[in-house]
Amino acid sequence: MTSVRIIGGGRAGRSFEAALAGAGFSLAGVLHRGDDLSQAADEVDVVFIATPDRTVAEVAASIRPVPTTAVLHCSGSLGLDVLAGHERRGSLHPLVTLPDPVLGALRLRGGAFFAVAGDQVATDLALGLGGHPIVVAERDRAAYHAAACMAANHLVGLLGQVQRVAETVGLPLEAFLPLARGALDDVGFLGPDAALTGPAARGDEATLDRHRAALPLEERDGYEAGVTLARRLAGARAGAWT
């Protein structure tokens, strides 16, 4: 049975702790900020660093290397260079959000995709969680993580704008969530090209101008960014049909 010690008691660390334990891995505890990390790699198969990106290199350097112990991090943007000094290095980044340990653990064991790199144990952990490992090359980590941020963080930011604009006409965000969920389902079923609808896709400039006139000034930049993306997608679709 693979034994794992986690460093980092935040949402990611606690989500992985619960998920790995539930999947039958042996957990050797969680180390927190201020703990002595020098012997973290002793008597375990894996040390899993689940701390903020800016601290991963410092944390890894604080661990006395053990040749038989793999040291992994769960950052999407960092490569393996931040784990320099450890013979066995790897990364395991889940393509799911981890808002709290309960939901996080469910999502980690719910057939998630995991970007893996380095030591084989990263792939083994992904498979052990019931997930789908995908290999991301070191040179592609930043672009991969940018796509992940667009899929989650930027989407949340967009829905924040929906909430603000909806409130100007006395409507709650909840009224628009089925529309958003339907659009995501359409993308999953059909792909972005076929799922795209709306005035930007149709070239309906009169409607777009009415939108601009109705929106508060501070919301127009965000709206224009969305129009630009929709037009680009519509243009690619039109080109594909010719």
N, C-alpha and C positions, 0 to 999 in steps of 0.2 A: 504494500500500500504506500503510495507516494505521500510523504509528509511535507507540509507547507507551513512556513512561518511568514506572517504578513507584517509589513512595516507601514503604518498609517491607519489611524482609526477614524477617518472621515467616511463620507458616504460610499466612496469606492471600496475602501478597505473593508468596511463592515458588510457591504453587499457581497464581495467576494468571499469573505469569511463564511457567511451563511450559505452561499451557493456551493462552495467547495465542500463544506461539512455535509450538506444535504446530498451531495453527489458521491459521498463515501470516501473522500480524501481525509487524511489525518491532519488535523490542525494543531500546530505547536504554539498557538497563541498569537497575539497581536501586540506589536511594540508601538509606542506612541512617542510624540515629541518629548525630548528630554530623557528618554530611556538610553541606556548604554547599548549601542548597536554593534560593538566590536565583535561580539560572539554570536551575532544573529545567524550566521551560516553554520554554526556548529550543530551536528546531530540532526540535520534535516536534509531533505532532498532538494527543496526549493525555498529560496527567499523571494518573496513577492513584494516589490516596492510599489505602494499605492499612495504616494505623496504627490503634492503639486509638482508640475514639470520643473519649476525653477529650483527645486530642492533635490531632484533625483540624483544628480551627479554627486552632490555633497553626501547624501545618504549612502550611496554605493561606496564611496571612498571611505566611509566610516566603518565598513564591514570588513573584518579580517578575512581574506580570501581562503576558501576551502576548495581544493581542486575538484572534489566530487559533488559539490553543491552548486546548483544552477541559480543564478541571480537574474530575476526578471523584473521588468517594469511594465506598467499598464498605460503608458503615455502613447497617444496616437501620433504625436508630432516628432518625438525624439527618436533618434537612432540608437544603435548599440554602443556608440562611442562613450556615452555617459556612464557605461558600466565598465570602463577600462580598469584593468587590474584583476578582473575575475575571468577565470579560464572558460567557464560555461556561462554564456550570456544569452538573454532572449527578451522578447517583448510579447505581450498579450493584451491587445486593445479591443474591448467589446464595442460593437456598433449598436449599442442600446444606451438609453439614458438611465441613470441611477439616482433618482430623486431621494430615495430613502432606502434603508437596508432591506425592508420587506419587499417592496416593488422591485428593487434592484436585483435581489436574489432570484425572484421569479423570472425576471427578464433574462438574467444570465443563464438560467436553466431552461429557457423557453425556445431553444433552437436558434439562438443568436448567431450572427456572423462575428468572427474574431479575426482581426488582423494579427498575424503571427510573424515572427522573425527570429532568426538565431537558433538556439538550442531546441532540439526535438521535443523537450518537455513542454514547451509552449503549446505546440500542436496537441500533445497528449492531454494537457489540461483543457484545451478547448473541446476536444472530443469527449473527454470525461464529463464535461458539463452539458453534453448533448448538443454542442454547437457545431458550426461550420467554419473551419479554419480557412482563411484566405491569406496568401503570401503577398506582402507588400515590400518591394525592394527598398533598400536604404535611401536611394536617391529620390524615391517617390513619396516618402513619408509626409512631407509638408503638403503636397498636393492632395494626398489621400485625406489628411486631417482637415484640410480646408473644405473638401467635399462633405466630410462628416459634420463640420460646424454649420455648413449651409443647410444640411438636411435637418438639423435639430435646432441649434441656437438661432439661426436666421429665421427659421420658420416660426419660432416662438416670438421673436421680435416683430415679425409681420403680423401675427395674431394680436400682439399688443397694439399695433396700429389699428387693426380692425376694431378692437374694443374701444379705442379712443374715438374713432369716427362714428361708430355705432351709438356711443353715448351722446353725441351731439344731436341725435334725432330721437333720443329717449329709448333706445333699444339695448338689450343686454348682449354680451358676447355669446351667450348660450344659443341665441337664435341663429347664429351664423356657423356654429360648430358642425352641424350636420352637412352643411354645404362644403366646409373644409374637408371633413372626413370623406365625403363622396368624391371630391376631387382627388384625394390621395388614393382612394380605392381605384378610381379610373386610371390613374397613372400606373398602379400596380397591374391592372388588367390589360391596359391598352398601350402603355408607354406614354411619355410626356407629349410627343407629337400629336397622337390621336386624341389625347385627353383634353387638349387645350381648346377652350371656348372663350367667348366674350368679345367685347368691342375691339380690343387691340388685335386679336386674331382675325377679326372680320375687316379691319381697316375702317372702322366706324369712327371717323374723326370728330363728328358732331357730338357723339356721346362722350368721347374722351374730353372734349372741351367743356362739356357740362359738368363732368366730374371735377375738373380742375377748378372751375369757378365756384363749385360748392364746397371744396375742401378748405380747411384752415391753412393758412400759409405755411405753417410749420410741418404740415403733413404732405406737402406737394413733392418734396424731393424723394421721399419714400415711394410715393405713388408713381412718379416718373421712372424710378428704377424698375418697378414692376412692369410698367408699360414697355420699357426697353427690352426686358427679358422676354416678355410675351411676343413682342414683334420679332425678336431674333428667332424664337422657336417657330413662329408662324412662317417666317421667311425660309427657314430650313425645310419646313414641311412642304411649302409651295414648290421649292426647288426639287424636292424628292418626287413630286407628282408630275413634273414636266419631262 
